[in-house]
Amino acid sequence: MAIRNIVRIDESKCTGCGLCVTACAEGAIQVIDGKAKLVSEIYCDGLGACLGHCAEDAITVEQREAAAFDEEATKAYLAGQAEPAGPAFACPGLTAHDLCDRKQTTEAADAAVIPSQLSHWPVQLKLVSPTAPYFADADLLLVADCVPFAMGDFHRRLLKGHGVAVGCPKLDDAGFYVDKLADILSANTIRSLTVVHMEVPCCSGLTRIAREAIARAGTGMSFDDVTISLRGDVMHRETVATA
């Protein structure tokens, strides 16, 4: 074996989001047991096309002794992955779940009119203005856009008394979100920031966006990070220090 460039994955940083899997044209990476792994050295060409797609900087290209890249074996491997059995990887966030066994609300609860706690419009992070008056001295909620659908008491439990900005860290431009949130933090005295995201790995990118925005704004503030289960329960809540 010769010394050559080959991908190295730091599993301690990997969240299992799978973006590197879809970025690798050779199919050399799969998510196994929640972590991205190099399937075989012979499928990795060492060019590192996956690097720019990892939000956690968990992937690097190193020089070490490794089996040579085998183009023909890679083609055969990819052809096998294209069989009707389906691809080797499916994003955890796309896994289907039947949630219909949750408790049904009573007729009385269904009949009650529950007031909205939304204090301003718009709410999408792309659309809000950093200098909007509702951000002045605000307790700010940065929310993944699936959360209000999963969490039945979202308005009462989290939204009440907060300014809010909503986005999807998987499908939207994370760099734009970092810049916009940094502008909001710089232009206002934000009393507190709470980041709320779903339990699926790709959704935790919202936490990274908050970290980078705080660093860019230079506020050094801490924030609460809240993880919501697919059934709408608060799974975990912690204070993240950034200073």
C-alpha positions in Angstrom: 0.0 0.0 0.0 1.2 3.5 -0.9 0.8 6.8 1.1 -2.0 8.8 -0.4 -4.8 11.3 0.4 -7.8 9.7 2.1 -10.8 10.9 4.1 -10.7 10.8 7.9 -13.9 11.1 9.9 -13.9 12.3 13.5 -16.8 10.4 15.0 -16.8 12.5 18.2 -17.9 15.5 16.1 -20.2 13.6 13.7 -24.0 14.0 14.3 -25.0 11.4 11.7 -26.8 14.0 9.5 -25.7 12.1 6.3 -24.9 15.2 4.2 -21.5 13.7 3.5 -23.1 10.5 2.2 -25.1 12.2 -0.5 -22.0 14.4 -1.4 -19.7 11.4 -2.0 -20.1 10.4 -5.7 -18.2 7.2 -5.0 -20.4 6.0 -2.2 -17.4 5.6 0.1 -19.3 6.9 3.2 -22.3 5.5 5.0 -24.0 6.3 8.3 -23.7 3.2 10.5 -25.0 3.2 14.1 -25.6 7.0 13.9 -22.0 7.9 12.7 -20.5 8.5 9.3 -18.0 5.8 8.4 -15.6 5.1 5.5 -17.0 1.9 4.0 -13.8 1.0 2.2 -10.5 2.7 1.4 -10.7 1.5 -2.2 -13.9 3.5 -2.8 -12.4 6.8 -1.6 -10.6 8.8 -4.2 -9.2 11.2 -1.6 -10.4 14.4 -3.3 -12.6 15.4 -0.4 -15.8 16.5 -2.1 -17.6 15.7 1.1 -15.6 18.2 3.2 -17.7 21.3 2.4 -20.9 19.5 3.3 -20.1 18.6 6.9 -21.5 21.2 9.2 -19.5 19.9 12.2 -16.0 20.0 10.5 -15.8 16.2 11.3 -14.2 15.3 8.0 -10.6 16.0 6.9 -8.3 14.6 4.2 -5.1 13.1 5.6 -2.1 11.5 4.0 -1.5 7.9 5.2 -0.8 4.4 4.0 -4.0 3.2 2.4 -5.2 0.8 -0.3 -5.3 2.4 -3.7 -8.6 3.9 -5.1 -10.1 1.2 -7.4 -12.3 2.9 -10.0 -13.7 -0.3 -11.4 -14.6 -1.8 -8.0 -16.2 1.5 -7.1 -18.4 1.4 -10.3 -19.4 -2.1 -9.4 -20.2 -1.1 -5.9 -22.3 1.8 -7.0 -24.2 -0.4 -9.5 -25.1 -2.7 -6.6 -26.3 0.2 -4.5 -28.7 1.2 -7.3 -30.6 -2.1 -7.2 -34.3 -2.0 -6.2 -33.3 -2.8 -2.6 -32.6 0.9 -2.3 -29.7 3.1 -1.3 -27.4 2.3 1.6 -28.3 5.4 3.5 -31.5 7.2 4.4 -31.4 10.4 6.4 -32.6 9.8 9.9 -34.8 12.9 9.6 -36.6 11.2 6.6 -37.5 8.0 8.5 -41.3 7.5 8.5 -42.9 7.3 11.9 -46.6 6.5 12.7 -47.6 8.7 15.6 -51.3 8.0 15.5 -51.2 6.1 18.8 -50.8 9.2 20.9 -53.6 10.1 23.2 -56.6 11.8 21.6 -57.7 15.1 23.1 -61.1 15.2 24.7 -64.1 16.8 23.0 -64.0 19.6 25.5 -60.4 20.4 24.7 -61.1 20.2 20.9 -64.0 22.7 21.4 -61.9 25.2 23.3 -60.4 28.2 21.5 -56.8 28.5 22.4 -55.4 31.9 21.7 -52.1 32.4 19.7 -49.1 33.6 21.6 -47.4 34.9 18.4 -46.4 38.6 19.0 -45.2 39.6 15.6 -45.0 38.9 11.9 -43.0 37.8 9.8 -41.3 34.9 11.7 -39.1 33.3 9.0 -35.5 34.1 9.6 -35.0 35.0 6.0 -37.7 37.6 6.2 -37.4 39.3 9.6 -35.6 42.6 9.8 -32.7 42.8 12.3 -33.8 46.3 13.3 -37.5 45.4 13.8 -38.9 46.8 17.0 -40.1 43.4 18.3 -36.4 42.3 18.7 -35.6 45.2 21.1 -34.9 43.9 24.6 -36.5 40.6 23.5 -36.3 37.1 24.8 -35.6 35.5 21.4 -36.7 32.0 20.3 -34.8 30.5 17.4 -37.0 27.5 16.3 -36.7 24.8 13.7 -39.8 25.0 11.6 -41.0 21.5 12.4 -41.2 22.1 16.1 -44.6 23.8 16.3 -46.1 20.9 14.4 -44.8 18.3 16.7 -45.3 20.1 20.0 -49.0 20.5 20.8 -48.4 23.1 23.6 -45.7 25.1 21.8 -47.5 28.4 22.1 -48.2 28.1 25.8 -45.0 26.4 26.8 -42.3 28.1 24.7 -43.6 30.9 22.4 -45.4 33.0 25.0 -43.6 36.2 25.8 -40.9 35.7 23.1 -39.8 37.1 19.9 -39.4 34.3 17.4 -37.3 33.5 14.2 -38.0 30.2 12.4 -35.8 28.2 9.9 -34.7 24.8 8.7 -31.0 24.1 9.2 -31.0 21.2 6.7 -32.9 22.7 3.7 -32.0 26.4 4.0 -28.8 28.4 3.6 -27.0 28.0 7.0 -24.4 30.7 6.2 -27.2 33.2 5.5 -28.9 32.3 8.8 -25.6 32.8 10.7 -25.3 36.3 9.2 -28.9 37.2 9.8 -28.9 36.0 13.4 -25.6 37.8 14.0 -27.1 41.0 12.7 -30.1 40.6 15.0 -27.8 40.1 18.0 -25.6 43.0 17.1 -28.5 45.4 16.5 -30.4 44.7 19.7 -30.1 44.0 23.4 -31.3 40.5 23.4 -32.1 39.4 27.0 -32.1 35.7 26.3 -31.8 33.3 23.4 -33.4 29.8 23.3 -32.8 27.4 20.4 -35.4 24.8 19.9 -34.9 21.9 17.4 -36.2 18.4 16.7 -34.3 15.3 17.9 -33.3 14.2 14.3 -29.5 14.8 13.8 -29.7 17.3 11.0 -31.9 19.6 13.0 -29.1 20.1 15.6 -27.5 22.3 12.9 -29.6 25.1 14.4 -27.4 25.0 17.6 -24.3 25.4 15.4 -25.9 28.4 13.7 -26.6 30.0 17.0 -23.0 29.4 18.2 -21.5 30.9 15.1 -23.8 33.9 15.1 -23.0 34.7 18.7 -19.3 34.4 17.9 -19.7 36.7 14.9 -21.7 39.2 16.8 -19.2 39.2 19.7 -21.8 39.1 22.4 -20.4 36.1 24.3 -23.9 35.3 25.5 -25.0 31.8 26.6 -28.2 30.2 25.3 -30.7 27.5 26.2 -30.7 24.5 23.8 -33.9 22.5 23.8 -34.4 19.2 22.0 -38.0 18.1 21.1 -38.9 14.5 20.4 -41.0 13.4 17.4 -43.9 13.1 19.8 -43.6 16.7 20.9 -42.0 16.1 24.3 -39.0 18.1 25.6 -36.3 15.4 25.6 -33.4 17.5 26.7 -32.6 21.1 27.8 -29.2 22.5 28.5 -27.5 25.9 28.8 -24.7 26.3 26.2 -21.9 28.7 27.2 -20.1 30.4 24.2 -17.8 32.9 25.9 
